[in-house]
Amino acid sequence: MPRQLLAGVARSDITPPLGIAHAGWGAQTHQRAAGVDLPLWATALALSDGEETVVIVDLDLIYLWDTEAPGAIRAVERATGLPASHIRLSYTHTHSGPVNGATWSSWVKDGSEMVPAYDAILEHHIAGVARQALATMRPARFAAGSGSARINVNRRFQRPEDGAVVCGRNWVGPVDPQVQVLRIDGTDGAPIAAVVNYACHPITVGPDCELITPDYPGVMKRVVESATGATCLFLQGATGDLGPIQGCARGGHAEYRRLGSILGHEASRVWWELEPRRRRERYAGTLESGSPLAIYEDEWLDDPDATLRVATRELRLPLKQFAPAAELAAATAAHVARLDQLRAEGGDLEAIRAETMLAKRAAMRADLAKRNEGQTHRTVTLQAFTIGDQVALPVVPGEPFCQIGLDVKAGSPFPHTLFAGYANVGWAYIPTADAYPFGGYEVEITPFAPEAAAMVVEGSLALLRDLASDGR
């Protein structure tokens, strides 16, 4: 017998205090957040079919890392009684939010003293909003569909002077313009949630902005909520090599509202075209008027099966080798010492900018080398939630390249597959094998060997096939 869907939503403001460390960019010269342009949110969606229950918490943050994310997930477990496999932390990946965790603080001193307290209270926000979403669950219906938005572009640009790959705009590279929308209404017809899945790095707001913003996903959510009355969540797609069509390097503060509005209006259009209550019309007669008018009556159809299924799968992804961790740590310390000296002496801003970049890059390499030293593989956990035979919500931790998402969606047995990265535990880029010969930032700092991407695709599809077969 088809199962009835239950759904509930909740939200908490997670905007950090002014002055917190603000370190999404290696080219920035500031350290502290000087203000808030738009608040940051934690938004939770709880779903149940009476037997299985899951909760997704959408966070306007760059990431929670493996030193902070497990504690947040445990807090949700305690607050809700759900196992970790049924809990998802989903990060919008905004680069103009606060620092989270100790990893990012090596090249930022001012404001880093505020981070531990913020991280500690953040756990309670996440747990509380998840618990509240469960408490508001009520009978619901769902429908899914898609549209298209061209606010993203492949960002792996080969600069003409030497062919080096930099973060720019590669108009002929792989890109995914699909906007996927899951609409959830109460059985009374009142809107509950709009879940939007799209792939684009939230780096519209660049290093010259000292304000906290949720970047374009935050604007998108506000536009959708204004247009539909539904609480909106964002699931960041396979965007490891995708960026915005405007902004990023300089002046992005003036662009993120425009791009978010474009995406939000397209998502709203799709939402309004979806009909969670299925119907079939039949001709019922003619009304004589100035011209004869056909009269139709609706025949209401049964709701589709809303059985929830949950599965996880561990993948052992092969690692490449970095230089020795001690060597990279020493290089980081040298850059940080030089940066501290420049700041203390009131050095030239361009010199500070250059040294910040070097310190950040060195710290990222050193951290990855330390985590992976002596290892040949890294275990990552794939996770998927499905609703009936219609909707799949698979995720991989880390930053998958666009083609990974395209391949999973193309091979999925579910007609609506909202593939996402940036979930549960912050991790690293997952480039496709064809990117490695060209190098570039993502390839330089990934810990993964070239064959990892294909393994993520096959592992994700195997997980989805298992879930689909369970429903037959």
N, C-alpha and C positions, 0 to 999 in steps of 0.2 A: 504494500500500500504506500503511495507517495507520502512523503513526510512534509510537515508544515515548517516553513522557515520562521525563526524568531530572530529579531534584530534590534539592537539598541546602540545609541551613540552617546558620547560625552566628550567634554573638552576642558583643558586646563591651560592657563597662561604660564608659559615657561620662560618668559623674557628674563634674562639675567640682570643683575644690578649694573648700573652704569660704572664704567671704569674697569670692567673685567677684561682679561686678556683677550685680544681680538686678533687672530693669527692665521687667517685663511690664505695668505699670500706671501710668497717670498720677496715680492717687489715692494711691499709696504714699508713705510718709514715710521708709522705710528705703532704703538703697542696696546694701548687701552681703547676700548669702545667709548666714543665721545657722546653717543646718544642713541636713540632708538627711532628708526624711521617707520617701522611696522613691528608690532609685537610678534613674538614666536609662540607657537601653539603645540600642545600635545593633544591629539585627537584620536579617540578610540572608537572602534567598531567591534561590537560583539555579535557573533552569529551562533545559532544553535538549531538543531533539528530535533531536539528532545533527547537525543542520545549522545551526539558529539557536540562540543562547544569550543569555539575558538575566539581569540581576540587579537585584533591588529591595532597597534598604537603607532600612529603617524607622527613623527617628531621633526620639527623644524630645526634640525641640527645637522652638522656635517657628518657625524658618526658618534657612536659610543664604541670605544675600543675594547680589546679583550681584557683590560684591567677593570673596566667599569660596566660593560654590558652584562656579564654574568650576574653581577649584583642586582642590576635593574630587573633582569628576568626572574631572579629568585624572589624579589620583592613582589612581582606580579603573581608568582606562584603562591606566595603566602596570602596575598590579598584576595585571590580568586579561587584557589583550590585547583587550578588548571595545571597540567604538566607543561614543561618547557616546550615540548613538541607542538603544543596547541597555542603557543604565544608567539607573536611576531612583533618585533620592533622594526619599524620601517623609517628610514632616514631620507628626508628630502635632499640632503647633502648641500645645503646652502653654505657657501664659502664666506658669507658675511655675518655669521653668528659667532658665538663665544668659542673659546678653546674648551675642549673637554678632555680631561685626563692629563696625566703627567707627561706623556710622550711628546706633546706639542709645545711644551713650555721651555725647552732648552734654548731656543733663540728669542724667547719673549720673557722678560723679567717683570716689568711693571704690569700689574693686574693678575699675575699668575697666583698670587696669594689668595685670590678670591675663588679660584677654580675648585679646590677641594670641597668647600662649603656648598658651592652651587651643585656640584655633582652629587653630593650627599642628599640634598633636598630634592634633586631631580628624580631620584629613585622613587620618592614618595609621590611626586606628581604623576609619574608613570603608573605606579601601582594603583593610585587613587582613581585615575581616569579610567583605567581598565575595569576596576570594580564597579564604578558608576555606570559604565556602558552595559555591563551584565545586568545591573539592577533595573535598567530601563528597557530591557528586551520585551518586545511584543510581537504578535503575529504579523508576518510581513510577506510581501511578494517581491520578485526580482525580475529584471530584464537586463540584457547586455547588448551593446552595439559599439560601433566605432565611426570615427571621422578622420579628419586629417588637418594638421597644422604645420606650417613651414616656418617655425621659429628656431629650428635646429639645423646644424650643418656639421659635416665631419670636420673635426678640428686639427687633423694631422696634416699640416701644410708644409710642403717643401719650399723653403725660401729660395728665391732665385739666385742669390749670390753664391751659395755653396751647396745647395741641395739638402741641407740639414732639416730634419723634421722639427717643427716648433708648433706650439698651440696657436693656430690661426683659423683660417677658413678654407677648407678643401672642398670646393663645390662639386667635384666629381667623385669624391669618396663615398663609401657606404653611409646611408642615413636612413632613419626610420621615422616617417612623418605621422605614423598612426596614433590617433588619440582613442584609447579604449575607455569605455564608461560602463560601470555597473550601477544600475539604478535600483534602489531598494525603497519601497513604499510600505506603509502599514496597510493591513487589509481594509482599513477605512478609507484608503486613498491618500492619506496624508504622507508627505515626503519624510523619509528617515535619513537616507544617506545617498551620496553620489561618490563613487570611488573612481578616480581618474588615474590612468596609467599612461605615461609619456616618457620619452627618453631625451633628456638634454641636461648637460651639466649646469647647475645653478651658479655660474660664474659671471653672470651679467654684471653684477656689481663688483667692480675691480678693486685693485689695491689702493686707489686714491680715496676710497670712501671709508670714513672712520665710524660709520653708523651701523648698528645692528639691523639687519633686514632678513626676511625669509626668502629673498630673491623672488624670481618669477612664480615658484609654486605657491607662495603665500598670497600673491595677488590673484592667481588663478582660483584659489579656494574661495576668496572673498567674492569674486565675480560670480562663480557658480552658486554660491549660497544666496547671493542677492537675487539671482535670476530664477532659482528653483525652490528655495525654502528648505533644501536638504542640507544636512551637514556634510561637508566635503572632505575627503581624504585623498592624498596624493601618494601613488606608488611610483617611485623613480625607476625607469626602465634600464635597458642595457646601454648606458651612456658613457662608457669609459673613453670612447673616442669621439663623442659628440659634444658640441658647444653651441652657444647662442649665436644667432645671426648678427647681433649687434652687442655693443658693450665689451666687457671682459678686460681689455688692457687698460683703457682710460675712459672715463665718462659714463660708465655703465649705470651709475645711480639714476641717470635720466632715462634709461631704457627698460629697466626691469618691470616697471608698471605696464608699459606698453606691450611687451612680450607676454607677460602674465595675463593681460586682458585679452589678447588675441587667443591664447590657449583656453582661457576661461569661457569666452563666448562660443568657441567651437564645442567644448565639452557640454555647455549648457544646451546648445542646439541638439546634440546627440541625445542628451538626457530627455528633452521634451519630445523627441520623436519616439522614444521607447514607451511601451505600454506593458507595465507589469501584470495587469489583468488582461488576460487573453480573451479575444472575442472574435466572432464571425457574424457578419451582417447578412441579413436576408431581406429581400424585397417584400414589403407588406401591403402595398397598395399605392394609390395615387391620390394626391391632394390637388383638387382643381383650384387653380389660382390664375394669375395673368397668363402663366403658362403652366401646363400640367407638371406637378412636382412629385417625383418618386419618393415614397416613404419607406424607410428602412428600420428594422428592429435588430437589436444586438442579441445574439445568442452567446452566452458566457460559457467559455470552455474551462475545463479543469486546469488548475495550476500545474506547471511542470514539477517534476520530482525535485525536491530541495534537500535530498540527502547530503549531509556534509561528510566528507572523507578527509582524513589527514594522514600524511606520510612524510617520512624523512629518509634520507639516504646519505651515507657518508662516502665521500670521495677522497682518495689519497692522490693528491695532485703532485706531480714531480716538480722539484725545485731546481733552479739554476744556482750557481755558486757565486757568492760575492767575495770580495777581498776579506781577509781576516777581520773579525769583529773588533779586536783590540786596535788594529790599525785604523779602522774607520772611526772608532770612538775617539782616538787621539786627534784625527783630522777635524772632527766635530768640535772638540774642546778648543782647538786652536782658532777655529773660525768664531766660536762663541766668545772667546777671550778678546779677539780683535774687535768684534761687534760691541762688546761691553765697553771697551776702551773708546771707541768712536762715539758712543752715546754719552759716556761720562765727560768727554772733552768737547761735546757739542759739535761734533764733526760735520762735514759736508753731507747734505741729505743724499746725494747720489752715491757717496761712498757708503753711507749707512744702508742704503737700498741694496747695493751690490753685495755687501757683506751679509745682510739678512738672507738674501737669496742663497749664498754659498753655505751659510750656517744651516738653513732649512734643508737644503738638498743633502748635505752631509749627515745631518741628524736622521733623515729618513732612511738613508742607506745603512747607517750604523744600527738603527733600530731593527731593520729587517735582517741584517747580518747576524745580530745578536740572537734574534728569535729563531733563526734557522741554522745556526752554526752546528755542524756535525750531523745535520739531518739531510735526507734525500727527498722527503715527501712532506707535505702538509695536509692534514685532514681537514676538510671543510664539510659542512653539513648542508645539503640541499633540503628544502622544505616545500611542501605543496599542500594547499587547501583546495578542495573542489566542491562545487555546488551542483548536485545532480549530474547530468551528462552534458551540461551546457558551459559551465564556467570553471576555469582553473586559475589558481593564483600561485604559481611556482616562484621561488626566489633562490638566489645564491648569494652568500656573503661576498662582499668585495665589489669591484668595479668592472663588470664584464663589457667587452667591446660590443658594438652595435650588431655585428653579424651573428654573434652568439644568440642574442634575442630573436633576430630574424629567423634563424635556423630552428630554434625551439618552437616558435609560433607556427612556422610552416609545417613542422612534423608532428605537432600536438594532435591527439585524438579529440580534443575539446574545441568546439567552434570559437570560443572566446577564451583566449589564453593571455592573461595579463602578466607577462613575464617581467620580473623585477630583479635588480641587484640591491645593494645598499641596505641589507637587512640583518637584523639580530646582532652580529658582531662586525665592527668595522675591520676591513682587511685591505687588500691590495688590488691593483689592476690585474685584469685577466685579458691580455691581448690575444688576438688571433695569430696563428703561426706566420701568416704572410706579413705581419708587421715587423717581425724581429730583424730582418735584413736591413730595414730602413732606420732602425734605432728610434731616437726620440724619447721624450720624458717618460711616457707610460712604460715603454720597453726597458728603459734604463733602470727604473726603480721597482719594477715588478720582481717578486721573488720566484715567479713561476717559469717553468720551461715552456717552450713553444707548443708542446702537445697538450697542455692543460686545457686550452679552450675547447678542443674537440671532445675531451673527456667530460667537460661540463655540459656540453650539448647532449651527448649520448646519455649521461647520467640523468639529466633533467627529463629527457624523453622516456627513458626507462621507468622513471618514477611516475610520470603521467600515464604511461601505458598500463602500469600496475593498477593505478587508481581507476582508470576507465574500465579495466576488466573486472574490478571488484563490483562495479555497478551493473554488470550484466547478469 
